[in-house]
Amino acid sequence: MVTVQDQFAIFPKNNQIIATTYNFDLRIIKDLICPRRGVHERSIVITDQNFFSEEVVGQDFFNQGLTHFVYPAHNVEGAFHPKTALGIDEGLVRLLVGSHNLTENGAKYNLEITGFYEISLTENNSLILSEISAFLQGLAGCIASDVTAQKSILQIVNYINDISPSVMKWKTENQFYFLHSFKKSILEQIMNIIPKIKSATICVPTHSEDTGFIKEFSYLFGGKLKFLVDPKNFSVGEEAKHVYEKFEIDGLEIESNRSLHAKIYIFHTSKGDWTLYGSPNFTPPALLKSVDKGGNLEAAILLSPSKKWHWKQLFKERVEPISLSWDELPSSEETSEEEKTTVRLVDNWGYETPNNEAVIFAPGLRTGEVVYVRLFGTASLVEVKVKDGLLRFKVPATWNTDSRYEVLDGEMKAIVKGFLNRSGAAMRELSDVDVNDESKIRLWFFMNRLRNFEPDRYDRADNEIPLVPLDPGSWISGSERGTWSPVSTSLLNLGPNQIFSAAKSNFEEVWDKYYDEKSKMPMASKLRLVIVALDIYMEGAFYAHVISGGSNEYYVQLGQDLCEFFDLPCGKNCRALWNEKEWRKQYLDALDAEQIEVWKKIGGKVRLDISLLFDFWLYFSSKTVGGFQAFDRRSLDVPINVNRFHQVFRALRILIGQGKQDASFQKVWDDRMIFLGSQKEYQKPLSFKSLEECMENCIIRAIAKL
């Protein structure tokens, strides 16, 4: 039998996981998502707000907010009930969907159903990828105000949305659909996909007491329903039981130490049986209502009929069917856990901004009310005045070893204990950079991406190279308590020279490896790595130039390196002009079909052409160049550099194509524009067209000088 732990182990170790669960045990989260000293660090787990508020106080939350963070879901009126996990790898989305919560029972003891899928980022999977993207966007909206976590999720959305038109060879699966209830109810989607359902078989742990819902559901399927139940954990109210008695029932004999928690629906049609499994119980909030209409958030997989397997195979190993009548089942009027709600004065979670300000939600406190916050590991209390339902205060620089806090009222009585997501705490190294929070987040993400680029670990023929490393790496040197510090010693020392040198050395290392005949990697894999390193190099030059106050030495070096790498005419003679025919013969004709495909797919995804145009824009508009007046001077430095950038741009356009203004384009555009927007001395381009026109006008003048 495959366990949930086995399936989590398949996720790529160096990329974060986005997971959802109704309830959780922190120890299970650590075992499944952050095993082996922080693999999958900066992972995000979103859980139901009511469970979170009621239950987390008793759990040991040391390192919560340091290696990972558990968020209570906001903006969902019903229960937050999906059980999913998602991560990305090169050209793949890895998706886990099931009935399991991240609890000890869910991981070890309950009878659950969970499926794991690898979905290639290609056009033939556009339908399911669009639903995954919409689901992730909805999850980002469930995280209240923490822009660091929201950006982590939306960054994954951007990569998923850039679907490759290439025909790639991937492992094929049976046709399936990923359903979620953000915009449409689960039942509405089922009815839209499956034609003419004759009857349904239902196996769930929770059954509705709403007699109107039971009758309506039955009517949709010709009055033919059959229920498979676990007798030892099944009960409904007397009134509802009278309605259920009209339908067929079979019992499931399950091992005494296990309980049925799987949710399975079989829809019988003339062309075969469709199978739905995932999180929805047999209740109106789970099946009839979308989140928009006040329902639960649910997630499920719908499988089309298959000749390779039958749904009854699911019950072979651990379950024995037994005869059962409705009379043998007890009645009960207990309220489902999913229907309970709570209201708190102060939330037991918060987050730290990139500028090291703590934010804690206090929906039950009045504006102007004064409370005190005790930070674990420090002796002092922080006096905070409530404003607009929030507690905001500067995090003391001495608070380096914990993330937990306690809020006290004016009489020093405890209101709540909680913890902060301290992802932003690692940005203290950026405290001297005079930019806004959003810009600082972008720089911090780049610094982590640069720090964790390790080409040597991919030097095996059977290893896949991530498209873009999504902020993996170590925040913690070990699993012992007290070892964490929010000022990460692993981050590069912030400075333009260090940023540029690290980015340049990464590129040079993989450049050398590209021509290394002893390397075990295929040429196509080497080329993927080169393109990622080139993207980091261009972005590193951008940040180095801006942080240095406009030093152009970085762009001069970048232009020289790229001309040499692409074997351009100006690489051998700095005054040689662009000759496309000769360059195609010299460079392009040496590439095989697979390498050309890699350039189009990977180069087009990271949008090297947009990065280069921004680098050129900053170079040309800098104070030392001075724009078009540079062509009035005798010196040929500027015309030579313009010629280099122009030839690299022409080569990139041939290699990766024109490209659309898609999610990849928008990511590069937004990252550069937002950062430039925080720097008053830099002029921002009005549009992408203005970047292209600037280069076109410059090369005309440069050719005249050369």
ZAMARGU-4260 file (C-alpha; in steps of 0.2 Angstrom, whole numbers, plus 5000, padded with zeros to 4 digits):
<rodrens>
0) 5000/5000/5000 | 5007/5017/4995 | 5006/5030/5010 | 5004/5048/5010 | 5022/5049/5016
5) 5028/5039/5000 | 5019/5052/4989 | 5026/5067/4998 | 5044/5060/4995 | 5041/5061/4976
10) 5041/5080/4977 | 5057/5089/4971 | 5068/5091/4986 | 5074/5109/4983 | 5058/5118/4979
15) 5044/5123/4991 | 5028/5114/4993 | 5011/5123/4993 | 4999/5112/5004 | 4982/5113/5010
20) 4973/5104/5024 | 4958/5106/5036 | 4967/5102/5052 | 4985/5097/5056 | 4998/5091/5068
25) 5014/5101/5067 | 5025/5085/5069 | 5017/5078/5053 | 5020/5094/5043 | 5038/5093/5048
30) 5039/5074/5044 | 5031/5076/5027 | 5035/5093/5021 | 5051/5098/5030 | 5061/5081/5033
35) 5080/5079/5033 | 5085/5096/5040 | 5074/5108/5030 | 5071/5101/5013 | 5056/5110/5005
40) 5059/5125/5017 | 5049/5141/5014 | 5034/5129/5011 | 5017/5135/5014 | 5003/5126/5023
45) 4985/5133/5023 | 4973/5127/5035 | 4955/5130/5041 | 4954/5146/5051 | 4942/5139/5064
50) 4952/5124/5068 | 4968/5135/5068 | 4961/5147/5081 | 4955/5133/5092 | 4968/5120/5092
55) 4986/5127/5089 | 4989/5133/5106 | 4993/5116/5112 | 5005/5111/5099 | 5024/5114/5099
60) 5027/5128/5086 | 5046/5131/5087 | 5052/5134/5070 | 5035/5139/5064 | 5038/5154/5053
65) 5057/5149/5051 | 5057/5134/5040 | 5039/5134/5035 | 5023/5143/5039 | 5005/5137/5043
70) 4992/5150/5038 | 4974/5151/5043 | 4963/5153/5028 | 4954/5170/5026 | 4940/5174/5014
75) 4932/5157/5014 | 4915/5158/5023 | 4912/5139/5023 | 4925/5126/5029 | 4943/5127/5021
80) 4943/5109/5017 | 4955/5104/5002 | 4968/5091/5005 | 4982/5095/4992 | 5000/5098/4989
85) 5008/5106/4974 | 5026/5108/4968 | 5035/5112/4952 | 5050/5104/4943 | 5057/5107/4926
90) 5043/5108/4914 | 5032/5098/4927 | 5018/5102/4940 | 5018/5088/4953 | 5001/5088/4961
95) 4994/5078/4976 | 4975/5077/4979 | 4966/5067/4991 | 4956/5065/5007 | 4970/5065/5020
100) 4973/5079/5032 | 4991/5083/5038 | 4987/5074/5054 | 4994/5058/5062 | 4978/5049/5058
105) 4978/5056/5040 | 4996/5050/5037 | 4996/5034/5047 | 4979/5027/5052 | 4964/5032/5043
110) 4958/5024/5027 | 4961/5038/5014 | 4962/5039/4996 | 4976/5050/4988 | 4982/5052/4970
115) 4999/5059/4964 | 5001/5067/4946 | 5015/5074/4936 | 5008/5086/4923 | 5019/5093/4909
120) 5018/5111/4905 | 5012/5108/4887 | 4997/5114/4877 | 4988/5097/4878 | 4987/5099/4897
125) 4981/5117/4896 | 4963/5113/4903 | 4970/5105/4919 | 4984/5118/4921 | 4972/5132/4920
130) 4962/5125/4934 | 4978/5122/4945 | 4983/5140/4941 | 4966/5147/4946 | 4966/5136/4962
135) 4983/5143/4967 | 4977/5161/4964 | 4963/5158/4975 | 4974/5151/4989 | 4985/5167/4987
140) 4969/5177/4991 | 4966/5166/5007 | 4982/5173/5014 | 4979/5189/5023 | 4991/5203/5018
145) 5007/5193/5019 | 5014/5198/5002 | 5030/5187/5004 | 5019/5171/5004 | 5007/5178/4991
150) 5022/5181/4979 | 5029/5164/4982 | 5012/5156/4976 | 5009/5169/4962 | 5027/5165/4956
155) 5022/5147/4953 | 5006/5153/4945 | 5017/5163/4932 | 5027/5148/4927 | 5012/5137/4926
160) 5003/5149/4915 | 5017/5149/4902 | 5012/5134/4893 | 5024/5127/4880 | 5018/5124/4863
165) 5031/5111/4860 | 5027/5093/4858 | 5037/5084/4872 | 5037/5066/4877 | 5030/5064/4894
170) 5022/5049/4904 | 5004/5048/4899 | 4990/5046/4912 | 4971/5042/4910 | 4961/5057/4907
175) 4957/5066/4923 | 4950/5083/4929 | 4956/5094/4943 | 4940/5101/4952 | 4940/5115/4965
180) 4925/5125/4971 | 4932/5143/4971 | 4920/5149/4957 | 4909/5134/4953 | 4902/5121/4965
185) 4909/5103/4963 | 4892/5096/4958 | 4890/5109/4944 | 4907/5104/4937 | 4903/5086/4938
190) 4886/5088/4929 | 4895/5099/4915 | 4908/5085/4912 | 4899/5069/4914 | 4884/5065/4901
195) 4869/5056/4907 | 4873/5049/4924 | 4861/5034/4928 | 4866/5032/4946 | 4879/5035/4959
200) 4888/5025/4973 | 4894/5036/4987 | 4908/5032/5000 | 4911/5046/5013 | 4913/5048/5031
205) 4901/5062/5034 | 4883/5062/5028 | 4872/5077/5027 | 4857/5079/5039 | 4848/5091/5026
210) 4834/5081/5019 | 4831/5093/5005 | 4849/5091/4999 | 4848/5072/5000 | 4832/5072/4989
215) 4839/5085/4977 | 4855/5075/4975 | 4845/5059/4972 | 4833/5067/4959 | 4848/5072/4949
220) 4853/5053/4947 | 4836/5045/4944 | 4833/5042/4962 | 4847/5028/4962 | 4860/5030/4975
225) 4870/5017/4985 | 4880/5021/5000 | 4895/5012/5006 | 4898/5015/5025 | 4909/5012/5039
230) 4897/5006/5053 | 4907/5009/5068 | 4909/5028/5063 | 4892/5032/5055 | 4877/5040/5061
235) 4864/5052/5055 | 4848/5061/5063 | 4832/5051/5064 | 4823/5062/5051 | 4838/5061/5039
240) 4839/5042/5042 | 4821/5040/5035 | 4826/5048/5019 | 4842/5038/5017 | 4832/5022/5020
245) 4825/5023/5002 | 4843/5020/4995 | 4854/5004/4994 | 4867/5002/5008 | 4883/4991/5010
250) 4894/4990/5025 | 4913/4991/5024 | 4922/4981/5037 | 4938/4990/5041 | 4953/4985/5052
255) 4949/4990/5070 | 4963/5003/5071 | 4957/5012/5056 | 4943/5023/5052 | 4935/5028/5035
260) 4940/5045/5029 | 4941/5043/5011 | 4928/5052/5000 | 4924/5043/4984 | 4909/5045/4972
265) 4906/5033/4958 | 4895/5040/4944 | 4888/5026/4933 | 4885/5029/4914 | 4881/5019/4899
270) 4899/5021/4894 | 4907/5016/4910 | 4910/5022/4928 | 4917/5039/4932 | 4927/5041/4949
275) 4928/5057/4959 | 4939/5057/4975 | 4946/5070/4986 | 4940/5081/5000 | 4921/5083/4997
280) 4909/5075/5010 | 4891/5072/5006 | 4885/5089/5012 | 4878/5104/5003 | 4892/5116/5008
285) 4904/5103/5000 | 4895/5099/4984 | 4881/5112/4980 | 4890/5128/4985 | 4905/5137/4978
290) 4916/5148/4989 | 4908/5163/4980 | 4891/5157/4987 | 4897/5154/5005 | 4901/5136/5002
295) 4917/5126/5007 | 4933/5126/4998 | 4935/5108/4991 | 4947/5100/4979 | 4945/5083/4970
300) 4950/5073/4955 | 4938/5066/4942 | 4943/5051/4933 | 4935/5046/4916 | 4931/5027/4913
305) 4946/5016/4911 | 4948/4998/4905 | 4964/4997/4915 | 4957/4997/4932 | 4940/4997/4941
310) 4935/5008/4956 | 4931/4992/4966 | 4950/4988/4966 | 4952/5002/4979 | 4943/4992/4992
315) 4953/4975/4990 | 4967/4977/5002 | 4960/4984/5018 | 4941/4983/5016 | 4929/4968/5016
320) 4911/4972/5010 | 4898/4966/5022 | 4879/4966/5021 | 4871/4980/5031 | 4854/4988/5034
325) 4849/5006/5039 | 4841/4999/5055 | 4858/4993/5061 | 4865/5011/5061 | 4862/5023/5076
330) 4855/5040/5075 | 4863/5056/5081 | 4861/5075/5080 | 4879/5080/5083 | 4886/5095/5073
335) 4900/5091/5061 | 4916/5099/5065 | 4915/5108/5048 | 4900/5118/5054 | 4908/5125/5070
340) 4914/5143/5070 | 4923/5154/5082 | 4928/5172/5084 | 4944/5178/5092 | 4949/5195/5099
345) 4967/5193/5092 | 4973/5180/5080 | 4987/5168/5085 | 4997/5171/5070 | 5005/5186/5061
350) 5019/5190/5050 | 5035/5201/5049 | 5036/5213/5034 | 5053/5215/5024 | 5056/5231/5034
355) 5054/5221/5050 | 5037/5227/5056 | 5026/5214/5065 | 5008/5213/5060 | 4995/5203/5070
360) 4977/5203/5066 | 4965/5209/5080 | 4948/5209/5074 | 4940/5209/5091 | 4949/5224/5098
365) 4944/5242/5097 | 4955/5255/5088 | 4965/5265/5101 | 4965/5250/5114 | 4982/5247/5121
370) 4989/5229/5123 | 5006/5222/5127 | 5016/5209/5117 | 5028/5198/5125 | 5041/5191/5112
375) 5047/5173/5118 | 5066/5174/5121 | 5066/5192/5126 | 5063/5200/5143 | 5054/5216/5137
380) 5036/5219/5133 | 5031/5229/5118 | 5017/5242/5120 | 5005/5242/5105 | 4990/5253/5101
385) 4976/5244/5090 | 4973/5253/5074 | 4960/5246/5061 | 4960/5229/5068 | 4979/5227/5068
390) 4993/5227/5080 | 5009/5234/5071 | 5026/5236/5080 | 5044/5236/5076 | 5052/5220/5079
395) 5067/5222/5091 | 5084/5219/5083 | 5089/5207/5097 | 5074/5195/5094 | 5084/5182/5084
400) 5080/5165/5091 | 5061/5162/5091 | 5045/5167/5082 | 5032/5165/5096 | 5023/5179/5105
405) 5010/5182/5118 | 4997/5196/5118 | 4992/5203/5135 | 4978/5216/5140 | 4980/5231/5151
410) 4979/5221/5167 | 4993/5209/5160 | 4981/5195/5157 | 4985/5184/5143 | 4973/5186/5128
415) 4982/5174/5116 | 4998/5165/5111 | 5004/5164/5093 | 5018/5166/5081 | 5025/5176/5067
420) 5029/5171/5049 | 5047/5178/5050 | 5051/5176/5031 | 5054/5194/5031 | 5066/5194/5045
425) 5079/5186/5033 | 5078/5203/5024 | 5087/5212/5037 | 5103/5211/5027 | 5093/5222/5014
430) 5090/5235/5028 | 5102/5248/5020 | 5094/5247/5003 | 5082/5262/5001 | 5067/5254/4992
435) 5049/5250/4997 | 5044/5233/5004 | 5038/5226/4987 | 5055/5230/4979 | 5064/5223/4993
440) 5055/5206/4992 | 5060/5205/4974 | 5078/5208/4977 | 5078/5196/4992 | 5070/5182/4981
445) 5084/5185/4968 | 5097/5184/4981 | 5091/5168/4987 | 5090/5161/4969 | 5108/5167/4966
450) 5114/5159/4982 | 5106/5142/4979 | 5112/5140/4961 | 5123/5125/4962 | 5127/5118/4945
455) 5138/5103/4951 | 5123/5094/4959 | 5115/5092/4942 | 5131/5084/4934 | 5123/5067/4932
460) 5115/5061/4916 | 5099/5055/4924 | 5096/5071/4934 | 5083/5084/4929 | 5088/5103/4931
465) 5075/5114/4938 | 5069/5128/4926 | 5072/5141/4939 | 5077/5136/4957 | 5062/5143/4967
470) 5071/5149/4983 | 5077/5132/4990 | 5092/5131/5002 | 5096/5131/5021 | 5089/5143/5033
475) 5094/5131/5048 | 5111/5123/5051 | 5103/5109/5061 | 5087/5103/5069 | 5092/5108/5087
480) 5082/5122/5096 | 5090/5139/5097 | 5101/5138/5081 | 5090/5149/5070 | 5094/5167/5067
485) 5084/5178/5056 | 5099/5186/5048 | 5105/5172/5037 | 5123/5170/5036 | 5121/5160/5020
490) 5114/5175/5011 | 5127/5184/5001 | 5134/5200/5009 | 5124/5213/5000 | 5134/5224/4989
495) 5134/5227/4970 | 5151/5219/4967 | 5147/5204/4977 | 5130/5202/4968 | 5138/5204/4951
500) 5153/5193/4955 | 5143/5179/4961 | 5131/5180/4946 | 5146/5181/4934 | 5155/5166/4942
505) 5140/5155/4941 | 5138/5159/4922 | 5156/5156/4919 | 5156/5139/4928 | 5141/5132/4918
510) 5149/5140/4902 | 5165/5130/4905 | 5154/5114/4909 | 5145/5116/4893 | 5161/5113/4883
515) 5167/5100/4896 | 5168/5083/4887 | 5170/5074/4904 | 5154/5080/4910 | 5140/5067/4911
520) 5126/5078/4907 | 5118/5078/4889 | 5121/5093/4879 | 5103/5098/4880 | 5103/5098/4899
525) 5119/5108/4899 | 5111/5121/4888 | 5096/5122/4900 | 5108/5126/4914 | 5117/5139/4904
530) 5101/5148/4900 | 5096/5148/4919 | 5113/5155/4923 | 5113/5168/4909 | 5096/5174/4916
535) 5103/5175/4934 | 5118/5185/4926 | 5108/5197/4917 | 5097/5200/4933 | 5112/5202/4944
540) 5119/5215/4932 | 5103/5225/4934 | 5103/5224/4953 | 5121/5228/4954 | 5119/5243/4943
545) 5105/5250/4952 | 5112/5247/4970 | 5129/5255/4965 | 5120/5271/4960 | 5122/5268/4941
550) 5140/5260/4939 | 5141/5254/4921 | 5156/5243/4923 | 5144/5229/4926 | 5135/5231/4909
555) 5152/5233/4900 | 5158/5216/4906 | 5141/5208/4903 | 5141/5214/4885 | 5158/5207/4882
560) 5154/5190/4890 | 5138/5188/4880 | 5146/5193/4864 | 5160/5180/4867 | 5147/5166/4872
565) 5136/5168/4857 | 5151/5169/4845 | 5145/5186/4838 | 5155/5196/4826 | 5159/5210/4839
570) 5166/5196/4850 | 5182/5195/4840 | 5182/5213/4833 | 5173/5226/4844 | 5169/5237/4829
575) 5162/5223/4818 | 5144/5225/4814 | 5130/5212/4814 | 5130/5199/4800 | 5116/5187/4802
580) 5121/5175/4788 | 5138/5173/4795 | 5132/5171/4813 | 5119/5158/4808 | 5133/5148/4800
585) 5145/5150/4814 | 5134/5147/4829 | 5116/5142/4825 | 5120/5128/4812 | 5131/5120/4826
590) 5115/5117/4836 | 5105/5101/4834 | 5086/5101/4834 | 5085/5097/4853 | 5096/5111/4858
595) 5086/5123/4847 | 5070/5117/4855 | 5078/5120/4872 | 5082/5138/4867 | 5064/5142/4862
600) 5057/5133/4877 | 5068/5138/4892 | 5075/5154/4885 | 5057/5160/4880 | 5051/5156/4897
605) 5063/5166/4907 | 5062/5180/4893 | 5081/5184/4891 | 5076/5197/4878 | 5066/5207/4890
610) 5080/5206/4903 | 5093/5212/4890 | 5082/5227/4885 | 5081/5233/4903 | 5099/5231/4905
615) 5103/5241/4889 | 5090/5254/4895 | 5099/5257/4911 | 5116/5257/4903 | 5111/5270/4890
620) 5101/5281/4901 | 5114/5282/4915 | 5123/5298/4920 | 5140/5292/4913 | 5133/5288/4896
625) 5120/5302/4896 | 5109/5296/4882 | 5110/5301/4864 | 5123/5315/4867 | 5135/5301/4870
630) 5136/5300/4851 | 5143/5317/4850 | 5159/5313/4859 | 5174/5306/4850 | 5176/5291/4862
635) 5169/5275/4854 | 5166/5266/4871 | 5147/5269/4870 | 5145/5265/4851 | 5155/5249/4854
640) 5144/5244/4869 | 5128/5248/4860 | 5134/5237/4846 | 5137/5223/4858 | 5120/5224/4866
645) 5111/5225/4849 | 5120/5209/4842 | 5116/5200/4858 | 5098/5205/4856 | 5097/5200/4838
650) 5104/5183/4842 | 5092/5180/4856 | 5077/5185/4845 | 5082/5172/4833 | 5085/5159/4846
655) 5069/5161/4857 | 5058/5170/4845 | 5048/5186/4847 | 5038/5180/4861 | 5021/5186/4868
660) 5017/5198/4882 | 5012/5183/4893 | 5015/5178/4911 | 5034/5176/4909 | 5035/5193/4900
665) 5024/5201/4914 | 5035/5194/4928 | 5051/5201/4921 | 5043/5217/4917 | 5035/5219/4934
670) 5051/5215/4943 | 5061/5228/4934 | 5048/5241/4934 | 5043/5240/4952 | 5061/5241/4958
675) 5065/5256/4946 | 5049/5264/4953 | 5057/5264/4970 | 5072/5273/4963 | 5068/5292/4959
680) 5084/5295/4950 | 5080/5282/4937 | 5069/5285/4922 | 5057/5271/4919 | 5052/5266/4901
685) 5035/5271/4896 | 5031/5254/4887 | 5040/5239/4880 | 5039/5247/4863 | 5050/5261/4870
690) 5063/5249/4875 | 5064/5242/4858 | 5064/5259/4849 | 5078/5265/4861 | 5089/5251/4855
695) 5084/5253/4836 | 5088/5272/4837 | 5104/5269/4846 | 5111/5256/4834 | 5108/5268/4819
700) 5119/5281/4828 | 5132/5268/4833 | 5134/5261/4816 | 5138/5279/4809 | 5151/5281/4822
705) 5159/5264/4820
</rodrens>
